[in-house]
Amino acid sequence: MNTVKSVTAVVFGNFLYALAVKLFLIPADLVTGGTTGIALVMNHLWGVPVSLFVLIFNVAMLALGWLFLGRGFALTTLASTFLYPASLEICNVLFGELVLTKDLLLCTIFSGAGIGLALGIVIRAGASTGGMDIPPLVFQKLFRIPVSASMYCFDFCILLLQMMFRPVENVLYGVVLILIYTIVLDKMLLIGSNRTELKIISPQSREICDAILSQVDRGVTLLDGEGGYLHRDTQLLFSVISNRELIQVDKIVHRIDPDCFMVVNRVSEVRGRGFSMAKQYQ
């Protein structure tokens, strides 16, 4: 079942990527980085179909990754190597010359959001998008160059190439597009079952612990500590609760000890008993 979910996610992610490129990026003549950016340059200069160039380039990068990064890495990029160009061609057949809008701002927002969402889906499924993601990894292995530095350098060069035949306005919107899909991708990678983390320091730590266990039915861990000023022994209560339970816990804690020290943090994902697995009582 996990394999089916992963394959479905990779297929859907690549199709969503192609859909965003076909319906919003290409009609607005926006610039972008990565393999798609190079394909747009080749299409403008020599009329090479975007989907065909992406396929050839992805296969070449797959071979490069296999050679320098190993078989395991190459296998994770194999699906996207063929799925993305195939999805582009399917979108060309399905939508033809359809143009939903020529408004540059709308095209920038929707293409950026679509690409970021698609990349996030593929990466969360444990796969790689391949293409221009591979050279920075090779450079890191061979020359110890940070991936982020070489990736930004490649994208900058690709943007410069497109500036030769794109209006300045389109180039500026292209920069906004890259910022949008970067932000959306970051959010996608952090998405999960949000929970609230509590750290509580109080002389009534035992009473607070018992109240949370009995009234909220959430686990609590007691950690021994020492006050930094008076060097007195103390206990730190650590617990993770749902967001809706925060108000209830806050009332319980401050009813027992109005002067307690409580730190509240939002965490993006929690795994373990009581959250990703069923509770067990002893």
N, C-alpha and C positions, 0 to 999 in steps of 0.2 A: 504493500500500500504506500509506503514511504517513497519507493522508487517511482510509482505511478504519479504521485503528487509532484515529485521533483521534475519528472519529464514533462508533465502538463504545464508546470510553472515556466520551464525553459521555453517550451513551444509558445506559450501565450506571451511571455516577455519579449521574445524576438518578433512576434507578429505585431505587438503593440508598438515596438520600436519602429518597425517598418511603416506602420500606419501613421505615426506622428511625422515621420519624414515625408511620406507621400502626400498627406493631406494638408500639412502646414508648413514644413520647412522648405520643400522644393518650390511650391507655388509662390511663396513670398520671396524667393531668391535670397534666403538668409544664409549667412556663413556659419559654419560650425567646425569643430575640431574632429580628431579621430579619423577613422577610415572613411566615414561618410563625407567629411570635408575634402579629403583627397579625391574621392570619387566625383564630387561636384566640380573640382578643378579639371579633372580628366574629361568629364562630360562637356564642359564649356570649351576646352581647347581643341579636343579631337572628336567630340561627339560619342565617346564611349558610354554605353548604357551604364547607369549607376549600379544596378544590380549585378551586371556582368563583372565590372571592375571590383566591386566588393567581394564577389566570390573568388576571383583570381588572387586578390590581395590577401584575403583571409586564409586561403590555402597556403600561400607563400609564408605567411606569419605562423601558421600552424606547423609547417615544416621547421621553421626557425625555432619555435618553442620546443618542439620535439628534440631538436639537435642540442640545444643549450640548457633547457630546463627539465628535460626528461619525459619519459613516456606518460607518467601519471598526470603531469600538468597538461600535456597535449590532449589526453582523453577528456579532461574537463572542458576543453575548448572546442572539441570536435563537433558537438551538436550545433553550437552557435555559428561555427564556421560555414555551415551549409544552410541552417535555418533562416538566418537573417537575410541573405541574398534571395533565397527562395521566397521568403515572405514579401520582400520588396517586389519581386516579379508578380506574385499573386495579387498584391495591391494594385500594381499597374494594370493587370487584366481586369480586376473587379471595378476599379474606379476610373480607369482611363484618364481623361482630361478634366475630371471633376475638380472644381475649385470651390471650397466651402466659403472662404473669405480671402480677400487680398489685403486686409488690414494688417499692417506689420506688427502692431502691438499684440493683437489677438493671436496671430500666427506664432509670435515669439513666446507668448505665455503657454499656449497649448502644446507647441512642439517641445518646449523645455520641460513642461510638466510630464508629457508623455514619455520622453526619452529618459528622464530621471526615474520615473515609475517603472519603466521597462527594465532599465539596468538594475534597479533595486530588486525586482522580482527574480531576475536571472541570478544575481549574486547570492541572494538569500537561499536559492535552490541549490547552492553549492557548485555552480558552474561559472565559467569565465566567458566573457563576451568576445575574447580573442581580438584579432585585428591590431590596432595601434596600442592595445594594452600590453602586448608582448614585448616590443622593443625596450621599453623602460625596465622591465624585469630582467631582460638579457643584459642591459647596461649595468644594472645593479650587481648582477652576478659576476660579470667580467671586470668591471672597473670601479665597483663600490660607489657608483653614483646613485643618490637617493631617487627612488621611483617618482616621488612627487615633482622633484626638480626637472628630471628629464621629460616627464609627461607634460608639464607646463611649457617646456621649451619646444617640444614637438607640436603642441597645439598652437603655440604662438607662430611658429613657422608656417603651419597650415593656414592660419588666419591671414598671414601676410600674402600667401599665394593667392588667396581669394580676393584680397583687396585690389588686385590688379584689374579685375573686371567687374567688381561690385560697387555700387554707390556707397559713399561714406555712411549714409544713414543705415543701410543694410548691415554694414560691418559693425556699427555701434549696437544695433539690435542683436546681432550675432553674439557679441560679448555678453549682453544681457541674457540671451538664451543659455549660454554656457554657465552663467552664474545660477540661473534658475534650475537647470537640471542637476547641477552640483549640490545645491541646497536640498532639492527633492530626494536625490540619491542618498544623502546623509540621513535625512529623516526616515527613509525607507529602511536603511540598515539598522536604525535604532528602534524601529517600531516593534512593539511587543505588548504584553499585558502589563500596563503601567500599574505600579503599586507604590505605597508610601512606606518609607523606612523611618523608624523611630529610634532615637537614643535618649534615654532618660537617666538623670542622676538625681537621686533623692535619698534622704535618710529612711524613708518608708518604702524602700525598693521592694521588700518582700511582700508588703501589702498591695502595692501596685501590680506586682507580678501576678499575685493570686487573683486580683480583680480582672485583669486582662484575660487570663486563662479561663475564668469561670463565666464572665459576662460577655466577652467578645469571641471567645473560642479561637484565639490566635496564640501561636507559640511565642515564648519569650526565652531569651538566653541571658543569664546573669554573668557579667564579666567583672572580675576583681580589679580594682583600681586604687589609685592614691591621689589625693588632692595635691595640686602643685604648690599651693600657698601654705596651707597648714600641715601638709603631709599626713593627713588623716586617711585611714582606710575607708574606701567607699565601694559601691557597686554600680556598675553601668548596666542598664537594661537595654537589650537590643531586640527589636521586633519588626516584622514586616506585616502590614495590614493592607486591606483594600482601601481605595481612596474614599469610599463612602463611609468607612468605619472611623475615619480620622476624627470627626466631630464627636462621636461617641467616646472614643478613647481619650480625647482631650478633656472632656467633662469628667470622666472617671479619674484621670490622673490629678487634675486640679482640685477635685473634691477631696481627695486623700491628702495631697500636698500642694497647696496653692503656690508655694515658693520653689517648686522643683525646677530643674534645668532640663529643658527638652529641646532636642534638635529634630527637625522634620525634613526629610529629603524625598524627592520624587525619583524613583528608579524605573528604568525602561522595561525591564523584564526580570521575572523571578521564576526559578525552577526548583522543584523539590516537593516534599510532602506538604499538602495543604494548598498547593498552587497548581503546578503542572502534573502532580500525582494526587491520588486520593489520600485523605487523612487516615492515620492509624492511631488508635487509642490503646493505651496499655493500663 
